[in-house]
Amino acid sequence: MLIPRYKTWTLFPLLLCLSLAFSVQAQQRNSEQVGDYTIYYDVLPTRFLDPQIAQAYGVVRSQGQGLIRITVLKTLASGEQEPVVARVSGQVGNLAGQTRGLSFREVQVGQQAGYSSLATFRFAHDDPMRFNLRVSYERGAPAHELHFIRRLYMD
């Protein structure tokens, strides 16, 4: 899904600020370093998204619905980071082992600001959720497995 050009410069900073602002409620924005690549991931309730941002990304704001975002950046020899298109698949489940697949879709944020993979899922208040993801970011290389647990809270 490409965002209209006139909105790209405003949406990326807003989405980034929103995700960082919700870090207290929705856990921290986390990252994992794999060689020259950094995989950023964050999880938050969709109710916290600004309605315009949610609409631009095709996300329904709803009580009990969460959003996971994965972004991959490659560190160049110069030290600068370059956005990378990644393929993400995986599942979310409770600690009792009940799982459901996540359907990720790629969104482009700005012309050179980067790419993110987004998926939505249902959650219960304060119920720990286990995320098991596979992130492919380099052609021919095996996917990186990313595993973590998060709790989300309803307002």
N, C-alpha and C positions, 0 to 999 in steps of 0.2 A: 504494500500500500504506500504510495507516494503522497506526501502532503503538499497541498498547493504551495508554490514557491513563495508567495507573499507571507505565508504564515510560518515558514520553517525557522526563520531567525528568532521568532518569539517562542515557539513551542519547545524546542530543545532545552533552553535554559529554564523554562518553567517546569518541565517534567523533571529535570535534574534537581532543581531546587525543591520541588515537591517531594521527590523521593528522599532527599537528604533531610528535609524538614520532618518527615515521618519516621526517621530512624529510631526515635525513642519509642514510638508506639509499635512500629512494624519491624523492629529489630534493626540491626546495623546493616549498612551497605557493606557487602563483603567482597573480597577478591581472592583469587588464587593465581599464583605465578607459575607458569609452565614454560620453561625456557625463555624465549623472547616474547612470549604472549602473556597478557594479563586477562583473566576472565573475571569480569565484574558481575555480581548477581545481587538482586534485591527482591524482596517480597513485601507487599503491602496490601491492605484492604482497598478495594476499588472505591469505596465510599469516600476515601480521602482525596481522590483525584478531583481536580477542578473539572466542572462539567464540560467546558470547552476542550480541554485536553483529552478527556475521556472520549468525547465525540470524535475528535480528530484522529484518534487511534482506534476507533471502533470498539471501545471497551464500554460495557454496560456497568454503570455504577449501581451496586446492589449490596444490601445487608448480607453478610455471609459469603461474599465473593471476593477472592483474592487475585492479585496480579503478580506474576513473576517475570522479571526482566533480566535478560542475559546480554551483556555487551563484551566484545573481545577487542583488545587493542594490541598491536604488535609494536615492540620497542625497536626502533631503528638504530643503526650504528651511531647516528648523530645524537641519540638520546631522546629524540622526539617519538611520540606515539602516533601510530597510524591505525585508523579504524579497519576492522576486518569483518567480512561477511562470514558468519558462522551458521552452521546447521545444528539445531538443538532438538533433542528428543528426550523423552523420559516419562517419569510417573511421579505421582504424589500419593501418599497414603498415611494412614494412622500407624501408631506403634503396635497395633494388634495385627498388622500385616495386610489389612484391606487396602488395595491400591486402585488407582484409576490413571489412565494415560493422560498426558498433557499434549495439547495440540498447539505447537509453537508456530508463529508466523513472524516473518521478518518485516520490520518497518525501517525506512530510511529517515534519518533525522538530519535535515539540512543537506546541503550539497556535499560538504566535506566533514560534517560534524560526526557522522558515524552511522552505525546500524545497530539495531537491537532486535532481539527475538523475544516476543511476548507470548504469554499463555495465561489464561484465567482458569480458576478452579474454585470449588466450593470449600468452605471451612466452617468448623464449629468453634464457638468462642473458647479460647484458651486451651484448645486441643492440640497437642504437639503433632506436627506434620513432618513426615520424612520425605525429602526430595531426593530422587535418584535420577541423575541426568547424564547424558552423553553429549559432549560439545565437540564438534568437528570444525576446525578453523584453518587447517593446512592440508592442501590436496595431497593425497597419498599417505598421510600420517594417520595413525590410529586415533580414534576419538578419545578425548580426555573424559574420565568419569568423575563426576562431581556429586558428592553426597553431603547433605546437611539436614538439620532439623530446625523448624521454626514454629513459633506460636503466634497467632494473630488474635486480636481482640475486637469485638464488636463495640461500636460506640453506644 
